[in-house]
Amino acid sequence: MSRIVTIGAAQLGPIAPDESRASAVNRMIELLKQAGDRGCNFVVFPELALTTFFPRYYEEDISKMNHHYEREMPSAETRPLFEAAAERGIGFYLGYAELTPDGHRYNTAILVDETGKITGKYRKVHLPGHSEYDPNRPWQHLEKRYFEPGDLGFGVWRQHGGIIGMAICNDRRWPETYRVMSLKGAEVIVLGYNTPDVNTSAFEPNHLRMFHNHLTMQANAYMNSAFVVGVAKAGMEDGCMLIGGSCIIQPSGEIVSQVSSVDDELITYSADLDLAKMGKETVFNYAKHRRIEHYGTITTQTGVELPPELSEAAE
Ligand code: CDV
């Protein structure tokens, strides 16, 4: 079986707060059509791809935000996306807000195969931001208010002849995200993101937002010998500028394709998944070289039983 998978990274421009699901879905179908014309097998869409990034708005009564969540997938509104992808034999990753029948809220991504069947689900573990209104921010980042931390762990799935893992946005800054999946054999790690170009919690020069976006994904692609595909919702969304920079990274850590806009834009790359094997069999051959028994415990390395904040809490 061929190990060449043509991957599409389908960046979306801004989604207005009052933009309908139908409109967002149509924009994604347009990108899927381009992906079909360019021979894609698999397309990655952003985090919360069906709505504006609503955690920027405070709402006292969380149920008033219910219209931003999906109660079923596919639904009448999202089914056309599944059909358009299946017609073209394209699998995809899609991020959306999930409201479960028993009332739990997650920032979720699904993996869909080339027949339109949902094969995998991931719920975002690393939720950034805060849970209460913060008067010091120009806009809010209330993911901790609107979502619970994911309860599914970091899974991987066999699809398109390879092993695919999923993450979401802030997860990309944490090495554990990639390492857990690569310990399970991940060859392609896909993630969507919504990243404002300003850090509203502390001063940080704006250029670092894009630098850290690529640094984390490129370094972890190399250190885990996997392709990493990071896809933004980008551009000026209701007064909040979101970085673009969507890209496809090969296991060497090099970017092999990158967007040039902060709008709806598809980039593609024909990835030879066997490239992921090289690192896994040589430098990052875990069985041969990973020596967790020699990494030491916190106590032997630092002389403290627990990290300082935990030992203070224990006092
Ligand atoms: N949606 C996100 O998780 N955004 C964060 C921002 C708030 C820093 C990110 O890590 O990109």
py3Dmol code that shows the C-alpha trace and the ligand (Angstrom):
import py3Dmol

protein = """\
ATOM      1  CA  MET A   1       0.000   0.000   0.000  1.00  0.00           C
ATOM      2  CA  SER A   2       1.195   3.488  -0.843  1.00  0.00           C
ATOM      3  CA  ARG A   3       2.431   5.544   2.056  1.00  0.00           C
ATOM      4  CA  ILE A   4       2.009   8.829   0.220  1.00  0.00           C
ATOM      5  CA  VAL A   5      -0.848  10.841   1.701  1.00  0.00           C
ATOM      6  CA  THR A   6      -1.739  14.188   0.182  1.00  0.00           C
ATOM      7  CA  ILE A   7      -2.648  16.410   3.091  1.00  0.00           C
ATOM      8  CA  GLY A   8      -4.572  19.684   2.871  1.00  0.00           C
ATOM      9  CA  ALA A   9      -4.398  22.352   5.555  1.00  0.00           C
ATOM     10  CA  ALA A  10      -7.629  24.352   5.126  1.00  0.00           C
ATOM     11  CA  GLN A  11      -7.185  27.644   6.931  1.00  0.00           C
ATOM     12  CA  LEU A  12     -10.319  29.708   7.527  1.00  0.00           C
ATOM     13  CA  GLY A  13     -10.496  33.467   7.653  1.00  0.00           C
ATOM     14  CA  PRO A  14     -12.598  35.124  10.364  1.00  0.00           C
ATOM     15  CA  ILE A  15     -16.108  33.896  11.182  1.00  0.00           C
ATOM     16  CA  ALA A  16     -18.400  36.723  12.287  1.00  0.00           C
ATOM     17  CA  PRO A  17     -20.434  36.218  15.505  1.00  0.00           C
ATOM     18  CA  ASP A  18     -23.674  36.205  13.493  1.00  0.00           C
ATOM     19  CA  GLU A  19     -22.395  34.071  10.605  1.00  0.00           C
ATOM     20  CA  SER A  20     -24.565  30.995  10.126  1.00  0.00           C
ATOM     21  CA  ARG A  21     -23.387  27.386  10.300  1.00  0.00           C
ATOM     22  CA  ALA A  22     -24.513  27.033   6.689  1.00  0.00           C
ATOM     23  CA  SER A  23     -22.147  29.812   5.643  1.00  0.00           C
ATOM     24  CA  ALA A  24     -19.170  28.376   7.564  1.00  0.00           C
ATOM     25  CA  VAL A  25     -19.915  24.898   6.145  1.00  0.00           C
ATOM     26  CA  ASN A  26     -20.149  26.312   2.609  1.00  0.00           C
ATOM     27  CA  ARG A  27     -16.771  27.966   2.987  1.00  0.00           C
ATOM     28  CA  MET A  28     -15.295  24.646   4.098  1.00  0.00           C
ATOM     29  CA  ILE A  29     -16.966  22.824   1.198  1.00  0.00           C
ATOM     30  CA  GLU A  30     -15.362  25.336  -1.172  1.00  0.00           C
ATOM     31  CA  LEU A  31     -11.955  24.439   0.294  1.00  0.00           C
ATOM     32  CA  LEU A  32     -12.815  20.726   0.033  1.00  0.00           C
ATOM     33  CA  LYS A  33     -13.560  21.171  -3.674  1.00  0.00           C
ATOM     34  CA  GLN A  34     -10.111  22.707  -4.159  1.00  0.00           C
ATOM     35  CA  ALA A  35      -8.658  19.857  -2.074  1.00  0.00           C
ATOM     36  CA  GLY A  36     -10.354  17.336  -4.380  1.00  0.00           C
ATOM     37  CA  ASP A  37      -8.966  19.067  -7.462  1.00  0.00           C
ATOM     38  CA  ARG A  38      -5.503  18.964  -5.918  1.00  0.00           C
ATOM     39  CA  GLY A  39      -5.678  15.247  -5.085  1.00  0.00           C
ATOM     40  CA  CYS A  40      -5.981  15.492  -1.305  1.00  0.00           C
ATOM     41  CA  ASN A  41      -6.719  12.383   0.748  1.00  0.00           C
ATOM     42  CA  PHE A  42      -7.061  14.196   4.045  1.00  0.00           C
ATOM     43  CA  VAL A  43      -7.923  17.785   5.003  1.00  0.00           C
ATOM     44  CA  VAL A  44      -7.416  19.534   8.351  1.00  0.00           C
ATOM     45  CA  PHE A  45      -9.791  22.345   9.407  1.00  0.00           C
ATOM     46  CA  PRO A  46      -9.271  24.708  12.389  1.00  0.00           C
ATOM     47  CA  GLU A  47     -10.292  24.585  16.056  1.00  0.00           C
ATOM     48  CA  LEU A  48     -13.955  25.695  16.593  1.00  0.00           C
ATOM     49  CA  ALA A  49     -14.298  25.845  12.818  1.00  0.00           C
ATOM     50  CA  LEU A  50     -18.076  26.267  12.749  1.00  0.00           C
ATOM     51  CA  THR A  51     -18.358  29.451  14.809  1.00  0.00           C
ATOM     52  CA  THR A  52     -16.604  32.611  15.816  1.00  0.00           C
ATOM     53  CA  PHE A  53     -14.149  32.096  18.686  1.00  0.00           C
ATOM     54  CA  PHE A  54     -16.932  32.659  21.260  1.00  0.00           C
ATOM     55  CA  PRO A  55     -14.786  32.248  24.445  1.00  0.00           C
ATOM     56  CA  ARG A  56     -13.805  35.881  23.861  1.00  0.00           C
ATOM     57  CA  TYR A  57     -17.295  36.903  25.102  1.00  0.00           C
ATOM     58  CA  TYR A  58     -18.445  36.770  28.730  1.00  0.00           C
ATOM     59  CA  GLU A  59     -21.914  35.434  29.406  1.00  0.00           C
ATOM     60  CA  GLU A  60     -23.101  35.007  33.001  1.00  0.00           C
ATOM     61  CA  ASP A  61     -25.565  32.281  32.044  1.00  0.00           C
ATOM     62  CA  ILE A  62     -23.590  29.667  30.113  1.00  0.00           C
ATOM     63  CA  SER A  63     -26.746  28.168  28.606  1.00  0.00           C
ATOM     64  CA  LYS A  64     -27.129  31.414  26.620  1.00  0.00           C
ATOM     65  CA  MET A  65     -24.071  30.245  24.662  1.00  0.00           C
ATOM     66  CA  ASN A  66     -25.710  26.954  23.650  1.00  0.00           C
ATOM     67  CA  HIS A  67     -26.178  28.071  20.043  1.00  0.00           C
ATOM     68  CA  HIS A  68     -22.384  27.883  19.604  1.00  0.00           C
ATOM     69  CA  TYR A  69     -22.294  24.170  20.518  1.00  0.00           C
ATOM     70  CA  GLU A  70     -23.055  21.044  18.479  1.00  0.00           C
ATOM     71  CA  ARG A  71     -25.370  18.519  20.125  1.00  0.00           C
ATOM     72  CA  GLU A  72     -24.908  15.946  17.366  1.00  0.00           C
ATOM     73  CA  MET A  73     -22.360  15.323  14.653  1.00  0.00           C
ATOM     74  CA  PRO A  74     -23.123  15.317  11.848  1.00  0.00           C
ATOM     75  CA  SER A  75     -26.219  17.480  12.249  1.00  0.00           C
ATOM     76  CA  ALA A  76     -28.540  18.695   9.501  1.00  0.00           C
ATOM     77  CA  GLU A  77     -26.265  21.750   9.150  1.00  0.00           C
ATOM     78  CA  THR A  78     -22.927  19.928   9.102  1.00  0.00           C
ATOM     79  CA  ARG A  79     -23.981  16.870   7.066  1.00  0.00           C
ATOM     80  CA  PRO A  80     -23.268  18.626   3.715  1.00  0.00           C
ATOM     81  CA  LEU A  81     -19.604  18.852   4.745  1.00  0.00           C
ATOM     82  CA  PHE A  82     -19.469  15.107   5.428  1.00  0.00           C
ATOM     83  CA  GLU A  83     -21.197  14.409   2.095  1.00  0.00           C
ATOM     84  CA  ALA A  84     -18.918  16.720   0.112  1.00  0.00           C
ATOM     85  CA  ALA A  85     -15.843  15.056   1.626  1.00  0.00           C
ATOM     86  CA  ALA A  86     -17.130  11.502   1.102  1.00  0.00           C
ATOM     87  CA  GLU A  87     -18.071  12.273  -2.530  1.00  0.00           C
ATOM     88  CA  ARG A  88     -14.424  13.154  -3.119  1.00  0.00           C
ATOM     89  CA  GLY A  89     -13.032  10.322  -0.966  1.00  0.00           C
ATOM     90  CA  ILE A  90     -11.417  12.798   1.432  1.00  0.00           C
ATOM     91  CA  GLY A  91     -11.037  12.234   5.184  1.00  0.00           C
ATOM     92  CA  PHE A  92     -10.897  15.225   7.509  1.00  0.00           C
ATOM     93  CA  TYR A  93     -10.267  16.712  10.967  1.00  0.00           C
ATOM     94  CA  LEU A  94     -12.850  19.189  12.249  1.00  0.00           C
ATOM     95  CA  GLY A  95     -12.871  21.221  15.460  1.00  0.00           C
ATOM     96  CA  TYR A  96     -16.124  22.313  17.104  1.00  0.00           C
ATOM     97  CA  ALA A  97     -17.762  23.009  20.485  1.00  0.00           C
ATOM     98  CA  GLU A  98     -19.497  19.891  21.804  1.00  0.00           C
ATOM     99  CA  LEU A  99     -22.478  19.801  24.186  1.00  0.00           C
ATOM    100  CA  THR A 100     -23.130  16.228  25.283  1.00  0.00           C
ATOM    101  CA  PRO A 101     -26.642  14.848  26.011  1.00  0.00           C
ATOM    102  CA  ASP A 102     -25.813  14.888  29.745  1.00  0.00           C
ATOM    103  CA  GLY A 103     -24.723  18.534  29.659  1.00  0.00           C
ATOM    104  CA  HIS A 104     -20.905  18.391  29.420  1.00  0.00           C
ATOM    105  CA  ARG A 105     -19.107  20.956  27.273  1.00  0.00           C
ATOM    106  CA  TYR A 106     -15.882  20.234  25.439  1.00  0.00           C
ATOM    107  CA  ASN A 107     -13.632  21.841  22.859  1.00  0.00           C
ATOM    108  CA  THR A 108     -13.622  18.851  20.508  1.00  0.00           C
ATOM    109  CA  ALA A 109     -12.109  17.584  17.284  1.00  0.00           C
ATOM    110  CA  ILE A 110     -13.169  14.580  15.228  1.00  0.00           C
ATOM    111  CA  LEU A 111     -11.420  12.469  12.668  1.00  0.00           C
ATOM    112  CA  VAL A 112     -13.541  11.404   9.703  1.00  0.00           C
ATOM    113  CA  ASP A 113     -12.513   8.783   7.162  1.00  0.00           C
ATOM    114  CA  GLU A 114     -12.824   8.922   3.372  1.00  0.00           C
ATOM    115  CA  THR A 115     -16.352   7.411   3.513  1.00  0.00           C
ATOM    116  CA  GLY A 116     -17.686  10.095   5.853  1.00  0.00           C
ATOM    117  CA  LYS A 117     -17.571   7.891   8.978  1.00  0.00           C
ATOM    118  CA  ILE A 118     -16.365   9.406  12.267  1.00  0.00           C
ATOM    119  CA  THR A 119     -13.389   7.291  13.324  1.00  0.00           C
ATOM    120  CA  GLY A 120     -11.940   9.263  16.216  1.00  0.00           C
ATOM    121  CA  LYS A 121     -12.703  11.973  18.761  1.00  0.00           C
ATOM    122  CA  TYR A 122     -10.427  14.146  20.876  1.00  0.00           C
ATOM    123  CA  ARG A 123     -11.418  16.651  23.577  1.00  0.00           C
ATOM    124  CA  LYS A 124      -8.970  19.478  24.292  1.00  0.00           C
ATOM    125  CA  VAL A 125      -6.953  18.850  27.439  1.00  0.00           C
ATOM    126  CA  HIS A 126      -5.016  22.131  27.846  1.00  0.00           C
ATOM    127  CA  LEU A 127      -7.656  24.849  28.180  1.00  0.00           C
ATOM    128  CA  PRO A 128      -5.984  28.277  28.361  1.00  0.00           C
ATOM    129  CA  GLY A 129      -7.424  31.484  29.766  1.00  0.00           C
ATOM    130  CA  HIS A 130      -9.743  31.990  32.726  1.00  0.00           C
ATOM    131  CA  SER A 131     -13.265  31.243  33.936  1.00  0.00           C
ATOM    132  CA  GLU A 132     -14.491  34.614  35.280  1.00  0.00           C
ATOM    133  CA  TYR A 133     -14.809  38.015  33.607  1.00  0.00           C
ATOM    134  CA  ASP A 134     -11.448  39.813  33.556  1.00  0.00           C
ATOM    135  CA  PRO A 135     -11.909  43.609  33.298  1.00  0.00           C
ATOM    136  CA  ASN A 136      -8.223  44.091  32.430  1.00  0.00           C
ATOM    137  CA  ARG A 137      -8.414  42.349  29.073  1.00  0.00           C
ATOM    138  CA  PRO A 138      -9.548  44.010  25.822  1.00  0.00           C
ATOM    139  CA  TRP A 139     -11.379  40.757  25.116  1.00  0.00           C
ATOM    140  CA  GLN A 140     -11.856  37.632  27.189  1.00  0.00           C
ATOM    141  CA  HIS A 141     -10.389  34.141  26.825  1.00  0.00           C
ATOM    142  CA  LEU A 142     -12.990  32.124  28.731  1.00  0.00           C
ATOM    143  CA  GLU A 143     -12.212  28.584  27.629  1.00  0.00           C
ATOM    144  CA  LYS A 144     -12.116  27.517  31.290  1.00  0.00           C
ATOM    145  CA  ARG A 145     -15.699  28.827  31.644  1.00  0.00           C
ATOM    146  CA  TYR A 146     -17.160  27.231  28.554  1.00  0.00           C
ATOM    147  CA  PHE A 147     -15.333  23.887  28.450  1.00  0.00           C
ATOM    148  CA  GLU A 148     -14.251  21.073  30.738  1.00  0.00           C
ATOM    149  CA  PRO A 149     -10.786  19.561  30.227  1.00  0.00           C
ATOM    150  CA  GLY A 150     -10.967  16.659  27.796  1.00  0.00           C
ATOM    151  CA  ASP A 151     -11.569  13.204  29.227  1.00  0.00           C
ATOM    152  CA  LEU A 152     -10.406  11.075  26.298  1.00  0.00           C
ATOM    153  CA  GLY A 153      -6.616  11.367  26.573  1.00  0.00           C
ATOM    154  CA  PHE A 154      -4.403  11.704  23.495  1.00  0.00           C
ATOM    155  CA  GLY A 155      -5.530   8.998  21.108  1.00  0.00           C
ATOM    156  CA  VAL A 156      -4.161   7.862  17.762  1.00  0.00           C
ATOM    157  CA  TRP A 157      -6.004   6.217  14.886  1.00  0.00           C
ATOM    158  CA  ARG A 158      -4.988   4.139  11.877  1.00  0.00           C
ATOM    159  CA  GLN A 159      -6.235   5.971   8.794  1.00  0.00           C
ATOM    160  CA  HIS A 160      -4.966   6.682   5.255  1.00  0.00           C
ATOM    161  CA  GLY A 161      -2.288   3.994   5.702  1.00  0.00           C
ATOM    162  CA  GLY A 162      -0.702   5.772   8.665  1.00  0.00           C
ATOM    163  CA  ILE A 163      -1.180   6.540  12.350  1.00  0.00           C
ATOM    164  CA  ILE A 164      -2.857   9.894  13.017  1.00  0.00           C
ATOM    165  CA  GLY A 165      -3.077  11.768  16.342  1.00  0.00           C
ATOM    166  CA  MET A 166      -5.198  14.821  17.161  1.00  0.00           C
ATOM    167  CA  ALA A 167      -4.628  17.838  19.392  1.00  0.00           C
ATOM    168  CA  ILE A 168      -6.220  21.293  19.651  1.00  0.00           C
ATOM    169  CA  CYS A 169      -4.573  24.711  19.763  1.00  0.00           C
ATOM    170  CA  ASN A 170      -2.952  25.312  23.194  1.00  0.00           C
ATOM    171  CA  ASP A 171      -2.074  21.588  23.355  1.00  0.00           C
ATOM    172  CA  ARG A 172       0.594  22.336  20.736  1.00  0.00           C
ATOM    173  CA  ARG A 173       2.668  24.230  23.316  1.00  0.00           C
ATOM    174  CA  TRP A 174       2.997  21.191  25.622  1.00  0.00           C
ATOM    175  CA  PRO A 175       5.579  18.510  24.835  1.00  0.00           C
ATOM    176  CA  GLU A 176       3.471  15.833  26.575  1.00  0.00           C
ATOM    177  CA  THR A 177       0.834  16.200  23.865  1.00  0.00           C
ATOM    178  CA  TYR A 178       3.148  15.001  21.128  1.00  0.00           C
ATOM    179  CA  ARG A 179       5.151  12.551  23.247  1.00  0.00           C
ATOM    180  CA  VAL A 180       2.080  10.627  24.430  1.00  0.00           C
ATOM    181  CA  MET A 181       0.902  10.275  20.830  1.00  0.00           C
ATOM    182  CA  SER A 182       4.332   9.421  19.478  1.00  0.00           C
ATOM    183  CA  LEU A 183       4.720   6.735  22.166  1.00  0.00           C
ATOM    184  CA  LYS A 184       1.569   5.290  20.577  1.00  0.00           C
ATOM    185  CA  GLY A 185       3.200   5.470  17.141  1.00  0.00           C
ATOM    186  CA  ALA A 186       1.748   8.720  15.728  1.00  0.00           C
ATOM    187  CA  GLU A 187       3.160   9.560  12.308  1.00  0.00           C
ATOM    188  CA  VAL A 188       0.916  12.549  11.607  1.00  0.00           C
ATOM    189  CA  ILE A 189      -0.257  14.912  14.364  1.00  0.00           C
ATOM    190  CA  VAL A 190      -2.985  17.332  13.320  1.00  0.00           C
ATOM    191  CA  LEU A 191      -4.361  20.327  15.181  1.00  0.00           C
ATOM    192  CA  GLY A 192      -6.432  23.430  14.666  1.00  0.00           C
ATOM    193  CA  TYR A 193      -5.934  26.735  16.471  1.00  0.00           C
ATOM    194  CA  ASN A 194      -7.350  30.220  17.194  1.00  0.00           C
ATOM    195  CA  THR A 195      -4.473  32.357  18.473  1.00  0.00           C
ATOM    196  CA  PRO A 196      -4.913  36.115  19.028  1.00  0.00           C
ATOM    197  CA  ASP A 197      -1.874  38.093  17.880  1.00  0.00           C
ATOM    198  CA  VAL A 198      -1.699  39.789  21.296  1.00  0.00           C
ATOM    199  CA  ASN A 199      -1.057  38.185  24.652  1.00  0.00           C
ATOM    200  CA  THR A 200      -3.673  39.847  26.876  1.00  0.00           C
ATOM    201  CA  SER A 201      -2.481  38.253  30.131  1.00  0.00           C
ATOM    202  CA  ALA A 202       1.035  39.795  30.159  1.00  0.00           C
ATOM    203  CA  PHE A 203       3.208  41.923  27.917  1.00  0.00           C
ATOM    204  CA  GLU A 204       4.793  39.943  25.095  1.00  0.00           C
ATOM    205  CA  PRO A 205       6.106  41.382  21.811  1.00  0.00           C
ATOM    206  CA  ASN A 206       3.596  40.474  19.092  1.00  0.00           C
ATOM    207  CA  HIS A 207       6.146  38.829  16.782  1.00  0.00           C
ATOM    208  CA  LEU A 208       6.611  36.076  19.377  1.00  0.00           C
ATOM    209  CA  ARG A 209       3.074  34.812  18.752  1.00  0.00           C
ATOM    210  CA  MET A 210       4.001  33.518  15.292  1.00  0.00           C
ATOM    211  CA  PHE A 211       7.501  32.515  16.377  1.00  0.00           C
ATOM    212  CA  HIS A 212       6.183  30.335  19.219  1.00  0.00           C
ATOM    213  CA  ASN A 213       3.432  28.957  16.989  1.00  0.00           C
ATOM    214  CA  HIS A 214       5.989  27.531  14.597  1.00  0.00           C
ATOM    215  CA  LEU A 215       8.695  26.827  17.174  1.00  0.00           C
ATOM    216  CA  THR A 216       6.502  24.478  19.213  1.00  0.00           C
ATOM    217  CA  MET A 217       5.157  22.575  16.216  1.00  0.00           C
ATOM    218  CA  GLN A 218       8.482  22.334  14.373  1.00  0.00           C
ATOM    219  CA  ALA A 219      10.477  21.272  17.438  1.00  0.00           C
ATOM    220  CA  ASN A 220       7.933  18.646  18.392  1.00  0.00           C
ATOM    221  CA  ALA A 221       7.657  17.337  14.830  1.00  0.00           C
ATOM    222  CA  TYR A 222      11.392  16.701  14.925  1.00  0.00           C
ATOM    223  CA  MET A 223      11.589  15.375  18.507  1.00  0.00           C
ATOM    224  CA  ASN A 224       8.746  12.937  17.875  1.00  0.00           C
ATOM    225  CA  SER A 225       9.553  12.178  14.256  1.00  0.00           C
ATOM    226  CA  ALA A 226       6.079  12.953  12.982  1.00  0.00           C
ATOM    227  CA  PHE A 227       4.429  15.217  10.446  1.00  0.00           C
ATOM    228  CA  VAL A 228       2.619  18.059  12.207  1.00  0.00           C
ATOM    229  CA  VAL A 229      -0.204  19.933  10.494  1.00  0.00           C
ATOM    230  CA  GLY A 230      -1.313  23.137  12.239  1.00  0.00           C
ATOM    231  CA  VAL A 231      -4.331  25.001  10.875  1.00  0.00           C
ATOM    232  CA  ALA A 232      -5.524  28.433  11.977  1.00  0.00           C
ATOM    233  CA  LYS A 233      -8.710  30.363  12.029  1.00  0.00           C
ATOM    234  CA  ALA A 234      -7.087  33.645  11.062  1.00  0.00           C
ATOM    235  CA  GLY A 235      -7.650  37.330  10.453  1.00  0.00           C
ATOM    236  CA  MET A 236      -9.666  40.078  12.145  1.00  0.00           C
ATOM    237  CA  GLU A 237     -12.550  38.345  13.907  1.00  0.00           C
ATOM    238  CA  ASP A 238     -14.921  40.842  15.532  1.00  0.00           C
ATOM    239  CA  GLY A 239     -12.035  43.187  16.434  1.00  0.00           C
ATOM    240  CA  CYS A 240      -9.639  40.453  17.570  1.00  0.00           C
ATOM    241  CA  MET A 241      -6.749  39.704  15.218  1.00  0.00           C
ATOM    242  CA  LEU A 242      -5.989  35.985  14.980  1.00  0.00           C
ATOM    243  CA  ILE A 243      -2.631  34.856  13.618  1.00  0.00           C
ATOM    244  CA  GLY A 244      -2.521  32.675  10.518  1.00  0.00           C
ATOM    245  CA  GLY A 245       0.680  30.807   9.747  1.00  0.00           C
ATOM    246  CA  SER A 246      -1.048  27.478   9.003  1.00  0.00           C
ATOM    247  CA  CYS A 247       1.571  25.013   7.866  1.00  0.00           C
ATOM    248  CA  ILE A 248       2.572  21.450   7.159  1.00  0.00           C
ATOM    249  CA  ILE A 249       5.775  20.323   8.869  1.00  0.00           C
ATOM    250  CA  GLN A 250       7.732  17.203   8.003  1.00  0.00           C
ATOM    251  CA  PRO A 251       9.489  15.007  10.597  1.00  0.00           C
ATOM    252  CA  SER A 252      12.774  16.842  10.078  1.00  0.00           C
ATOM    253  CA  GLY A 253      11.066  19.841  11.695  1.00  0.00           C
ATOM    254  CA  GLU A 254      11.079  21.797   8.423  1.00  0.00           C
ATOM    255  CA  ILE A 255       7.971  23.566   7.160  1.00  0.00           C
ATOM    256  CA  VAL A 256       7.152  22.153   3.730  1.00  0.00           C
ATOM    257  CA  SER A 257       4.092  24.292   3.010  1.00  0.00           C
ATOM    258  CA  GLN A 258       2.747  27.471   4.569  1.00  0.00           C
ATOM    259  CA  VAL A 259      -0.179  29.812   3.882  1.00  0.00           C
ATOM    260  CA  SER A 260       0.370  33.326   2.587  1.00  0.00           C
ATOM    261  CA  SER A 261      -2.876  34.938   3.813  1.00  0.00           C
ATOM    262  CA  VAL A 262      -5.073  35.345   6.873  1.00  0.00           C
ATOM    263  CA  ASP A 263      -8.148  34.255   4.937  1.00  0.00           C
ATOM    264  CA  ASP A 264      -9.729  31.045   3.626  1.00  0.00           C
ATOM    265  CA  GLU A 265      -6.767  29.309   1.992  1.00  0.00           C
ATOM    266  CA  LEU A 266      -5.823  25.743   1.193  1.00  0.00           C
ATOM    267  CA  ILE A 267      -2.231  24.510   1.148  1.00  0.00           C
ATOM    268  CA  THR A 268      -1.333  20.932   0.262  1.00  0.00           C
ATOM    269  CA  TYR A 269       1.606  18.567   0.529  1.00  0.00           C
ATOM    270  CA  SER A 270       2.101  14.976  -0.594  1.00  0.00           C
ATOM    271  CA  ALA A 271       3.596  13.438   2.524  1.00  0.00           C
ATOM    272  CA  ASP A 272       5.584  10.222   2.392  1.00  0.00           C
ATOM    273  CA  LEU A 273       4.701   8.763   5.787  1.00  0.00           C
ATOM    274  CA  ASP A 274       7.790   6.567   5.662  1.00  0.00           C
ATOM    275  CA  LEU A 275       9.780   9.719   6.404  1.00  0.00           C
ATOM    276  CA  ALA A 276       8.444   9.434   9.961  1.00  0.00           C
ATOM    277  CA  LYS A 277      10.008   5.985  10.247  1.00  0.00           C
ATOM    278  CA  MET A 278      13.567   7.225   9.895  1.00  0.00           C
ATOM    279  CA  GLY A 279      13.625   9.205  13.152  1.00  0.00           C
ATOM    280  CA  LYS A 280      11.613   6.576  14.981  1.00  0.00           C
ATOM    281  CA  GLU A 281      14.153   3.893  14.001  1.00  0.00           C
ATOM    282  CA  THR A 282      17.292   5.971  14.633  1.00  0.00           C
ATOM    283  CA  VAL A 283      17.713   9.063  16.860  1.00  0.00           C
ATOM    284  CA  PHE A 284      14.303   8.720  18.522  1.00  0.00           C
ATOM    285  CA  ASN A 285      14.159   4.931  18.728  1.00  0.00           C
ATOM    286  CA  TYR A 286      12.474   4.763  22.134  1.00  0.00           C
ATOM    287  CA  ALA A 287      13.227   1.091  22.813  1.00  0.00           C
ATOM    288  CA  LYS A 288      16.929   1.562  22.096  1.00  0.00           C
ATOM    289  CA  HIS A 289      17.680   4.993  23.492  1.00  0.00           C
ATOM    290  CA  ARG A 290      14.903   6.291  25.761  1.00  0.00           C
ATOM    291  CA  ARG A 291      16.020   5.712  29.338  1.00  0.00           C
ATOM    292  CA  ILE A 292      13.210   6.771  31.629  1.00  0.00           C
ATOM    293  CA  GLU A 293      14.703   4.750  34.506  1.00  0.00           C
ATOM    294  CA  HIS A 294      17.658   7.156  34.481  1.00  0.00           C
ATOM    295  CA  TYR A 295      15.665  10.386  34.355  1.00  0.00           C
ATOM    296  CA  GLY A 296      15.560  10.505  38.158  1.00  0.00           C
ATOM    297  CA  THR A 297      12.791  11.651  40.436  1.00  0.00           C
ATOM    298  CA  ILE A 298      12.036  15.211  41.478  1.00  0.00           C
ATOM    299  CA  THR A 299      13.470  14.394  44.907  1.00  0.00           C
ATOM    300  CA  THR A 300      16.870  13.177  43.725  1.00  0.00           C
ATOM    301  CA  GLN A 301      17.269  16.024  41.239  1.00  0.00           C
ATOM    302  CA  THR A 302      16.127  18.947  43.378  1.00  0.00           C
ATOM    303  CA  GLY A 303      16.077  17.804  46.975  1.00  0.00           C
ATOM    304  CA  VAL A 304      12.366  18.648  47.317  1.00  0.00           C
ATOM    305  CA  GLU A 305       9.667  16.059  47.660  1.00  0.00           C
ATOM    306  CA  LEU A 306       7.102  17.974  45.638  1.00  0.00           C
ATOM    307  CA  PRO A 307       7.161  20.943  43.245  1.00  0.00           C
ATOM    308  CA  PRO A 308       7.267  24.165  45.394  1.00  0.00           C
ATOM    309  CA  GLU A 309       3.655  25.177  44.779  1.00  0.00           C
ATOM    310  CA  LEU A 310       2.403  21.749  45.840  1.00  0.00           C
ATOM    311  CA  SER A 311       4.630  21.574  48.924  1.00  0.00           C
ATOM    312  CA  GLU A 312       3.389  25.034  50.002  1.00  0.00           C
ATOM    313  CA  ALA A 313      -0.191  23.878  49.579  1.00  0.00           C
ATOM    314  CA  ALA A 314       0.600  20.769  51.623  1.00  0.00           C
ATOM    315  CA  GLU A 315       1.892  22.864  54.558  1.00  0.00           C
TER     316      GLU A 315
END
"""
ligand_1 = """\
11
CDV
N -7.411 28.714 21.474
C -6.263 28.656 22.183
O -5.975 27.683 22.843
N -5.483 29.766 22.120
C -4.272 29.897 22.874
C -3.973 31.341 23.167
C -4.931 31.895 24.145
C -2.582 31.529 23.725
C -3.073 29.312 22.137
O -2.310 28.581 22.775
O -2.855 29.624 20.975
"""
view = py3Dmol.view(width=600, height=400)
view.addModel(protein, "pdb")
view.setStyle({"model": 0}, {"cartoon": {"style": "trace"}})
view.addModel(ligand_1, "xyz")
view.setStyle({"model": 1}, {"stick": {}})
view.zoomTo()
view.show()
